[in-house]
Amino acid sequence: MLKYRIIVWGSLICAVLFIGCSLLLDFNAIWQVLLSWLLGGASITIALYYTDKLNRDL
């Protein structure tokens, strides 16, 4: 249970950092912005998966 919560919170923090960093990047380097948003989306997907898994185990 604690393992899933750590994964969920870690993934959400990573998503915020990835998406937040994309706002600091130069928008002329569009590949860096897209990569940051893709990594943020992947982190949110991981968080949602483990949230569902955590809710099933309760």
Secondary structure, 3 states (H helix, E strand, C coil): CHHHHHHHHHHHHHHHHHHHHHHHCCCCCHHHHHHHHHHHHHHHHHHHHHHHHHHHHC
